[in-house]
Amino acid sequence: MPERIDSKAAFFFVGVGIGSLIGILFAPKSGEETRESLMQKAKEGSEFARNKVRDLKDQAEELIDRGNQVIMRRQDQIATAIDAGRAAYQQEKMKSHVA
């Protein structure tokens, strides 16, 4: 049984060696070019993410501003309705005292 494990390990390492050799021979770019390409893609991804975050932040601020405007308009409408209700109450109160 130990011989089987040794032969399997040997086949594994031979396979790794052959795979590495084929990878090196058929690699489309050198290691330096590959690292440079990966760094460039990482920079592009980082810039894309930064722009998306900035866009989302701008959209959130715009929504908050619109929400605040709606709240202020509703507050004005409510205040106007309350004032009208008070005036109507006072008018009816005066009518009932006169009569």
N, C-alpha and C positions, 0 to 999 in steps of 0.2 A: 504493500500500500504506500509506503513512503516514496517508492520509485515512481508511482503514478503522480503524486503531488509534485515531485521534482520535475517530471516530464511536462506536466501541465504548466508549471511555473516557467520552464524553459521555453515552451511554445508561446506563452504570454509575452515574455520579454522579447523573443524573436519577432513576434507580431508588432509589438510597440516599436521596435527598431525599424522594421520595414515600413510601418506606417509613417514614422517620423521622417525617414529618408524620402519617401514618396512625397510627403507634404513639403519638404524643403525643395525638392527638385521641381515640383509643379506649382509652387506658390506664385501667385500673380505679381506679388510685390516683395521687395526685400523687407527685412524686419524693421529697418528704420522708416521706410515708406509706410509700412503698415501702422507703426506707432504714430507717425505724423497724421495719417488719415484718421485714426481713432481719436487723436486729440482734437482734430478739426471737427469731426462729427460731434464730439462731446461739447465743444464750444458752441456749435450751432444749436444743439439741443438745449444747452443752458440759456442761450439768448432767446430761443423760441419760448422756453418756459417763463423767462423773465418778462417777455412781451405779453404772454397770456395772462400772467398775474397782474401786470399793469392794466391790461384791458379789463379784466374782471373787477379790479379795484375801481376803475373809472365808472364802470357800469353800476357797481354797488353804490358809489357816491351819487350818481345821477338818480338812482331809484330812491335813495334816502331823501334827496332834495325834493323830488316829486311828491313823496309821501308827506314830507313836512308841509309842502304847499297845500296839499289836500286837507291836511289836519287844520291848518290855519283858516282855510276857506270854510270848513265845517264849523270851526269855533265861531267865526264871524256870523254864520247863519244861525247858529244856536243862540248867540248873544242877541241877535236881532229878534229872534222868535221870543226869547225871554222878555226882552224889553216890550215887545208888542203885547205879550200876555200880561205883564204888569200894568201897562197902560189901560188895557181892556178891563182888568180887575179894578183899577182905581176908578175908571169911568162908571162901572156898574156899582161900585161901592158908593160913589157920589149920588147916583140915581136913586139908590135905595134909601139914603139919608134924606134926600129932598122929598121923596114921596111919602 
